[in-house]
Amino acid sequence: MTPLITALILATGSAAADGEAAADCAALWQGVALEAADNPSLGGSPDSASLLARQFSLGAAAAGLTGQPLRSAILEALPDYRLLYRGVIAEDEQSRALFERRAAECASLLRGS
């Protein structure tokens, strides 16, 4: 296999992984937005979480994950992230730690790190 073909294959695999990671982050923040909308007593607005979800969706699309595969990836992860955020709301330490770790991973994806 030539070095060019190898590089193209690796780049394609990397783009697919980036798309999947961005879709997962979109699901995380969409879950936060939905839980915030369902719990107005929390204070704050779900708008910023919705904007983050949209930004990650656009990132997934830019990496090649679009249309139904993108929607399916988000919808598959969404219930788990809603449940995770309910744990954060309930002040569960394990949920908070997991949420903060996942949010940090998403932030690094936005920074391109």
C-alpha positions in Angstrom: 0.0 0.0 0.0 1.4 3.4 -0.9 1.9 6.0 1.8 -0.7 8.3 0.2 -3.4 5.6 0.3 -2.5 4.7 3.9 -2.7 8.4 4.8 -6.1 8.7 3.1 -7.4 5.6 4.9 -6.2 7.0 8.3 -7.7 10.4 7.6 -11.0 8.9 6.7 -11.1 6.8 9.9 -10.1 9.9 12.0 -12.9 11.9 10.4 -15.5 9.2 11.1 -14.3 9.1 14.7 -14.5 12.8 15.0 -18.1 12.8 13.6 -19.2 10.1 16.0 -17.6 12.0 18.9 -19.2 15.2 17.9 -22.6 13.5 17.6 -22.2 12.1 21.0 -21.4 15.6 22.4 -24.5 16.9 20.6 -26.5 14.2 22.4 -25.0 15.2 25.7 -25.9 18.9 25.4 -29.3 18.2 23.8 -30.0 16.0 26.9 -29.0 18.9 29.1 -31.2 21.3 27.1 -34.2 19.0 27.3 -33.9 18.4 31.1 -33.5 22.1 31.7 -36.6 22.8 29.6 -38.5 20.2 31.6 -37.3 21.6 34.9 -37.8 25.4 34.9 -37.2 25.5 38.6 -33.5 24.9 37.9 -33.0 28.5 36.8 -31.2 29.4 33.7 -32.2 28.7 30.2 -31.8 25.6 28.0 -30.8 27.9 25.1 -27.0 27.7 25.7 -27.1 23.9 25.9 -29.2 23.8 22.7 -26.7 26.0 21.0 -23.8 23.7 22.0 -25.8 20.7 20.8 -26.2 22.5 17.4 -22.6 23.4 17.2 -21.6 19.7 17.8 -24.2 18.6 15.2 -22.6 20.9 12.7 -19.1 19.5 13.7 -20.3 16.0 13.1 -21.7 17.0 9.7 -18.4 18.7 8.8 -16.7 15.4 9.6 -19.0 13.6 7.3 -21.7 12.3 9.6 -24.9 13.7 8.2 -28.6 13.0 7.7 -30.2 9.9 9.2 -26.9 8.5 10.6 -26.3 11.7 12.5 -29.9 11.8 13.8 -29.7 8.1 14.8 -26.5 8.6 16.7 -27.9 11.5 18.6 -31.2 9.8 19.4 -29.5 6.6 20.5 -27.4 8.4 23.1 -29.9 11.0 24.2 -31.8 8.9 26.8 -28.6 8.0 28.6 -27.5 11.6 28.7 -30.9 12.8 30.0 -30.7 10.2 32.7 -27.1 11.3 33.5 -28.1 14.9 33.8 -31.0 14.0 36.1 -28.4 12.5 38.3 -26.5 15.8 38.2 -29.7 17.6 39.1 -30.2 15.2 42.0 -26.7 16.0 43.2 -25.4 12.5 42.7 -21.6 12.8 42.9 -20.9 9.9 40.5 -23.2 11.4 37.9 -21.6 14.8 38.3 -18.1 13.4 37.9 -19.1 11.5 34.8 -20.9 14.5 33.3 -18.0 16.8 34.0 -15.5 14.4 32.5 -17.7 14.0 29.4 -18.3 17.8 29.1 -14.5 18.3 29.3 -13.9 15.8 26.5 -16.5 17.7 24.4 -14.8 21.0 25.2 -11.5 19.6 24.0 -13.2 18.4 20.8 -14.4 22.0 20.2 -10.9 23.3 20.7 -9.5 20.7 18.3 -7.3 19.2 20.9 
